[in-house]
């Protein structure tokens, strides 16, 4: 008989898979836009549009956006990390194969595990440390720096993963009084100056988008918003340790889209590296879930 929690976990898993499909579609639209327009411009336009949406959502919940908390402490660190990661990622989407970018991005949860142990002092056993090392080995296999066809643009995504870990660790430290939509609005607002800075660094001027390019940017925004809503709903509905591994379905969607739309053919080394990264990530989640259940059983009093 299916328990209520098991049923909620199933629905949450479906939401998580759906959210990853939306995010893969968002990446597809962003890659097309960043190949045709200056990447910094794409960042500015999507940031401005997303900020308006989340500002409105925050206002509907009585969560003010223009407050001092946004410009100091952990929230500021998170916003800056989000902006830096977005700068690296949009350039990676413009220059690197979509399949490789998506594969390298899957290492992010493992870097967060290592960061949580080193920065936040969380207990991480040798098995999860081993999974982190295996995942990092997978990143090296994907990059293949020893190969003649080594693509250095993959290092942009590696840098993005490291900065995303800072963002996620800052999110864990965020004061409970700060709402989700406030955080999202600040993140999107931060993309506007980040995009302007990227345009200046790359020496790009503003290029008026064509109607089709506007449509692509709109598609990226809509897909991103649906993905964001679905991932938040999934994490609130189901158990994190059960739902989180379904994040890796994003790689499947991304590879399929890269093959169909861009004609990419993932190499054997990229597929092997992806298996190492995803497998180690799933093991880390599974191990964390087992440890959480063990801690819960030890904390539950037993009576004769």
N, C-alpha and C positions, 0 to 999 in steps of 0.2 A: 504494500500500500504506500502510495506516495505521500510523504509528509508535507505540510505547508511550506517548510523551509526549502525542501527539495524542489517543490513546484516553483517557488520564487527564484531559486538558483537557476532553474531551467529558463525561465523568462528573462532573467538577467543575462544569462549566457547568450541568448538570442539577441538581446539589445546590444551587448558588447560586440558580437560579430557584425551586426548591422552598422554600429558606429565605426568599426574599422573599415567597412566597405565605403562608407561616406568619406572617411579621411583619405582613403586611397584615391577616390574620385577627386577630392579636393587637390591632392598632390598632382594629379593628372592635369587639371585645369591650371594650377599654378605653374607647372613646368612649361606648358604651352605658352602661357602669358609671359613668363620670365625669359623664354627664348625669343619672343617677338618684341618685348619692351624691356627697358632697363630694369634689372631685378629690384633696385631700390625703389623705383616708381611703383612696381607691383606691391612691394611691402607697404609703402605709404597709402596706396589706395585701399588695399584690403584692411589695413589697420584702422583707417578712418571709418570705413563702413562698419567694421566689426565693433568699434568703440561706440558708434551711435546705437547699434542694436543692444549691446549689453548695458549701455548707460540707461536706455529706456527700460530695460528689464530690471535693473537695479532700482530705478526710480519707482517702478510699479510696486516694489517690495519695501519701499521706504528706506533704501540703502543709499546714502549720499556718496557721490564719487569724488568730488573735490573736497577732500579733507586732508588734514596734516599727516594722518597715518600713511597716506599713499607716498609721501616724500621722505620717509625716514624708516630706519630699522629694517626688519625682515621684509615687509612689503616692498620697499624700494629695491632691496637686493633681488627679490623675485622678479620684479618688473624689468630690471636691468638685464638679468640673466635671460629672461624671455626674449628681450629685444636682441641681445647678442646671438642667441641661438637661432632666432629667425633670420638674422642677417647671413649667418653661415649657411643655413638650410636653403634659403631662396637662391643663393649663388650655386650651391651644390645641385639643386634641381635644374638650374639653367645649364650647367656645364657637364654634370655626371649622368651616367645612365640611371634611369629611374629604379631599375631592379637593384642595382648596387646600393643606391642611396637608401632604399627601403630596407635592404638586408642589414646594413650597418646600423640603422636606427634601432633595430631590435635589441642591440646591446645596452640600451639605456637603462632598463630595469636592473641589470647586473651591476652597472656602475653605481646606481643608487644604493644597492645592497652594500657595496664596498664603502661608499661615502657615509652611509648611516652608521657603519661600524667605526670608521675612522674619525668622523666629525661629531656624531651624536652619541657615540658610546654604546650603540645597540649591540646586543650579544649575537655574534655570528660565528657558528661552529665551523670546524674544519671542512665539513662536507659542503657547506655553502661557499666557503672560500675556494674550495676546489672547483665548484661549478662556475664561479666568477673567472678563475684562471682558464678553464676550458672555453668559456665564452669569449674571453679576450684572445685566446688562440684562434678561435673561429673568425674573429675580426681580422687577424693577420692573414688567415687563409683567403678571406674575401678580398682583402687589399692586394695580396700577392706582391709585396715590394721586391721580391727576388726574381720576378718574372720580367721578361723583356717588354711585355705589353702593360706593365704597371701603369695605372691611371692615378696620378697624384690628386685629382679632384676628389677622390674618395676621402682624403684627409680632411676636407671641409666638413663632411658628415661626422667624422670622428671628433673633430672639435665641437661640433654641434651637440653630440652625445654627452661630452664632458660638461658643457655649459648647462644642458638640460638637467643633469644630475644636481647641479647647484640650484636650479629652479625648483626641482622636486623636493630637495632637502629643505629649502626655504619654505615651501608650501607646508611641510610637516610642522614647521615651527611657527606658522602663522597664528596670530591670536584668534580665539574662537569667535570673538565679537565681529570679525570681518566676514562679510557675506561672500558667497561664491560669485555672484554677478559683479560685485565690486572688484574682486580680484581680476575677473575676466575683462572688465572695462579698462582697468589700469594696464593690463597686458597689451590690449589692442591699441590703447593710446600711446604706449611706449613704442609701438611699431612705426608711428608716423615720423618722429625725429630719427629713429634708427634707419628708416628708409632714406630720409634726406641725407644722413651721414654717409650711407652706402653709395648714393648717387655722387656725392662729392668725392669720395675716395676713388670711385671708378671713373670719374670724369664724365659722367653722363648728364645730359639735360633732359627736361621733361618732353616726352613724346606723346602727343594726343592719341589715345587709343581709338581704333576703328570700332564701328558698331559690333563686329564679331568679337573683338577683344574685350569690349565692355561686357558682352554676353558671357565670355569665358570667365572674367573676373567675378561676375554675378554668380555664375555656376560654382566657382570656388567658395564664395561666401556662403551660399545656400547649403552646399554639401558640408562645409565646416560647421555651420550652425546646427544642422541636423546631427552631425557626428558628435558635437559637444553635448547636445541634449541627451542623446542616447547613451553616451558613456557615463554621464552624471547619473542618469536614471538607473543604469546597470549597477553602478557602484553603491547606490543607495538601496537598491532592491535586494541584491544578493550578497553572499559572503565574499569578501574581497579575495580571500585565498582561493576560492572556487572560480570566480569570474575573471580575475586578472589574467590568467594564462591565455584566455581567448583573445587578448590583445595581439597575439602573434598571427592571427588570421589576416591581419593587415598586410603581411608580407605576401601571402598567397594572392590576395586581390591585386597588390601592386605588381607582382610578377606577371600575372595574366594580362593586366592592362598594358604593361610595358611591352609584352610580346605582341598583343593585338594592335595597339595604337602606334607604337614606335618601332616595331619589328625587332626588338631586342631578343637576343638569345643568350640566356644566362650560361656562363661557363661552368664546367664541372667543379672547379675550385670554389666558385661562388656558391654553388649549391651545397657543397660539402661544408663550407664555412657557415652557411646559413643554418644547416642542420646542427652544427656544434653550438651556435649562438642560441637558437631557439630551444634545443634540447636542454642546455644548461640552465636557461631561464625558466623553463617549465619545472625542472628539478628543484630550482631554488624556491619557486612558489610552493611546490608540493611539500618540500621539507619544512618550510615556514608554517604551512597549514598543520602538519603533523605535530610540530613543536607547540603550536597554539592549542591544539586539542589536548596535548599532554599537560600543559600548564593549567588548562581549564579543569581537567580531571583532578589535579593535585590540589587546586584551590577549592573544589567542591567538597563540603564536609560529608562524611559518611556516618551513618547511624546503624547500630547493631539491630 
